Amino acid sequence: MIQQNLDRSTVFNRSWAEFKVGFNDSRGNYWLGNDLLSQLTRRVRYKLRFDLQSRNNSNWYYAEYSTFIVQPESSNYRLEVSGYSGNTGYDALGYQNGMKFTTFDRDNDQSSVNCAASRGGGFWHKGCCWCCVNSYIDFIWGTPSSLSGGHHLQSSRMWLQCK
């Protein structure tokens, strides 16, 4: 497991150094760590799976990516992702392809504001925000029509799966 956000947790509003090594809390919210994530995905080819629970209807949705690679810290953990499939109604992570990781203390997104600081959580941000699974302010996936009309999330998980 890479990530688990069970309750719109503020635990994801962390520094670059904390996302680098990973963290968790007593409620089960979790981030694996960008260094380990980069090491894993550059050595072995994995698929990525998101399990997303809608706040609108409590239903579970999924998104899978056949390619998922996180480059090393020297490239600011640049994301390579493609090959979306799933039932979310929107390829929210694919929109972030090629983006560098952003935290409140290291702004690498393409927005005029620091997305991690304004949305309350580090992630790969192109704009603020299409795939906000680490945010406690806008905990969302995609557009309002995603997830059968309820793109606000109740919980999310990210998993690596062997190909």
Stockholm file with secondary structure:
# STOCKHOLM 1.0

chainA/1-163         MIQQNLDRSTVFNRSWAEFKVGFNDSRGNYWLGNDLLSQLTRRVRYKLRFDLQSRNNSNWYYAEYSTFIVQPESSNYRLEVSGYSGNTGYDALGYQNGMKFTTFDRDNDQSSVNCAASRGGGFWHKGCCWCCVNSYIDFIWGTPSSLSGGHHLQSSRMWLQCK
#=GR chainA/1-163 SS CCEEESSCCGGGCCCHHHHHHCEECTTSCEECCHHHHHHHHHHSCEEEEEEEEETTTCCEEEEEEEEEEECCGGGTSCEEEEEEEESSSSCTTGGGTTCCEEBTTBCCSSSSSCHHHHHTSCEECSSSCSBCTTCSSSCBBSSTTHHHHCCBEEEEEEEEEEC
#=GC SS_cons         CCEEESSCCGGGCCCHHHHHHCEECTTSCEECCHHHHHHHHHHSCEEEEEEEEETTTCCEEEEEEEEEEECCGGGTSCEEEEEEEESSSSCTTGGGTTCCEEBTTBCCSSSSSCHHHHHTSCEECSSSCSBCTTCSSSCBBSSTTHHHHCCBEEEEEEEEEEC
//
